[in-house]
Amino acid sequence: MFSRAYRAAITVPPLVWVAMFLLVPYALLFCYSFWSVSSTQTIVHTWSLDNYRELFRVNVYLQTLLRSMWIAARVMIFALLLGYPLAYYLSFHAGARKDLFYQLVIIPLWVSYLVRAYAWKTILGSDGVLNTLLQYVHLTKHPLEFLLYSPFAVVLTLTHIYTPFAFLPIYASLEHIPRNLVEASHDLGASPFQTFWRVIFPLSIPGVLAGATFAFVLSLGDFLAPLLLGGPSGIMISNIVVSLFGAAYNWPLGAAISLIMLLLVLGLIFLSERLEKKWSFR
Amino acid sequence: MSHPGRSTSRWLPWHAGIVFGFLYLPIVTLIVYSFNGSGVGGFPPRNLTLDWYRMLFADEAIWTSVLNSLVVAIAAMAISLAFGIPAALALDRANFPGKTLFRRLVLLPLILPGIITGLSLLMLFREADLKLSLLTIVLGHGTALISVATTEVFAGLQKLDRAQEEASLDLGANYWQTFWRVTVPNLRLPIIGAALLILTLSMDEIAVSFFLIGRDNTLPLEIWGRLRRGITPEINAISSIIFVFSLVAIMLWYRLRVSAEGKAEIATELVEAA
């Protein structure tokens, strides 16, 4: 029913815009990663693998990448541990309060990232709310220093930020489980635990995979929480990129790190989609 | 509905309570301490005061940045909708080479860490010799948030009855008239919903803006700059106000969404976006 002209009119403008402002920039990231900086601080457009050699030669890059992955992995695990039982409770047991609870989860999702990271800073600092509270009730005599400017603070804050991201796809997959399957399992004599483990959990795996991917990927590339709360021991890979694009002025090397991060992220998304397909029942 | 395992599920409400506590504790603390006369930390809060709000309302740099953020958000919304609505239509009703790539590319900024999108655009603007300013932030937000407009409108299109558009065309209206008088009014709720989300997300965005900022600050970057210099409850005060506005926008969006398609569908769509 739609004419050629109509289809061209709805297709060409977004296609051109997206090519110009997404495809070209991502391609530029790729190109930059093979270029270099001259001593006069201009970008030299000659192609070489030097940036990548540098990445493997200097230990700090690989170490920081691994540390970031470890932080992201912890965030992912905590987000799942907090998000899954909550989603299960909402979907199967919350009854009339389900809708209210659901809104309570999505509100923090859209509340400013910066506002929430800042809030944790005021709680965890050595004069912060938590430390002064602990001293007020005489649980500690001196402020606990590990609370702020540590990987702990980064993991805690990122878990706070990404738990709703992990929750949503899990909740969606639980909501999609036909309730008569659950009833059938009961009627056939399965215990509640068996019903959960053999019926509900396998059917929710696609949601778990999607939620885990969100939490891992988004925390892996984070640079604001480490800058604000991480201190020297909480530095993540994106912080190195930020400094290479700022004071250190080596865009090509920064681009190489970003490209590796991009490929890692795309690889994970691809893998998680493949697994989701394998586990989905429709 | 049967209740599998009352005994095993007794800990679930407790767990839910703890998670909600964890999610809301920082927000509540933030708001309480915005009234605290003696600084951002320190338990218990004492000397309750409105001074920080008074200071905030007299703080011109903040309000300039609020204005900048508003301008950026509205311009970004215009761009996202102008390209996101046709993109959703194209995904729904046109076939073209590279369609899958296009769909993935549009949605990519939603799942990629902001730093990658921000840096890539920074390189583009450098190569194009475009000076960093609020304009570059608008282009960045506008492009990244096309994903939101496309997802919301595409979901709306799945529920749209094409017979109306067909009738309009059969009765002699051209495509342009049909688009404005039939398609858009039918997609009213998803479009308003998308606009609200885009406004909120753009007002709060910091990771992409971080790299594209020129001389003029947006609100999150103004706050960021202050955080690095030392903190006062004035930041709690502005954060509390941001929270209230986000809350209103999200509740509005949620109502729109529920009236558009019922509760169960909402969770799914947010997710299928990715």
Interface residues (C-beta under 8 A of the other chain):
Chain A: M1 F2 S3 A5 Y6 R7 A9 I10 T11 P13 P14 L15 W17 V18 F21 L22 L23 V24 P25 Y26 L28 L29 Y32 L82 G83 P85 L86 Y88 Y89 L90 F92 H93 A94 D99 F101 Y102 Q103 L104 V105 I106 I107 P108 W110 V111 S112 Y113 L114 V115 R116 Y118 A119 W120 K121 T122 I123 G125 D127 G128 V129 N131 T132 L133 Y136 H160 T163 P164 L168 P169 Y171 A172 E175 H176 R179 V182 E183 H186 S191 P192 F193 T195 F196 G207 A210 T213 F214 V217 L218 L220 G221 D222 F223 L224 L228 S238 V241 V242 F245 W251 G254 A255 S258 M261 L262 V265 I269
Chain B: M1 S2 H3 P4 G5 S7 T8 S9 L12 P13 H15 A16 V19 F20 F22 L23 Y24 L25 P26 I27 T29 L30 Y33 G39 V40 G41 G42 F43 P44 A82 F83 G84 P86 A87 L89 A90 R93 A94 F96 F102 L105 V106 L108 P109 I111 L112 P113 G114 I115 I116 T117 L119 S120 L121 L122 M123 L124 E127 L139 T143 I146 R162 E165 E166 L169 Y175 L197 T200 L201 M203 D204 I206 A207 F210 F211 P220 I223 W224 L227 I231 I235 N236 S239 I242 F243 S246 L247 A249 I250 M251 Y254 K263 A264 A267 T268 L270 V271 A274
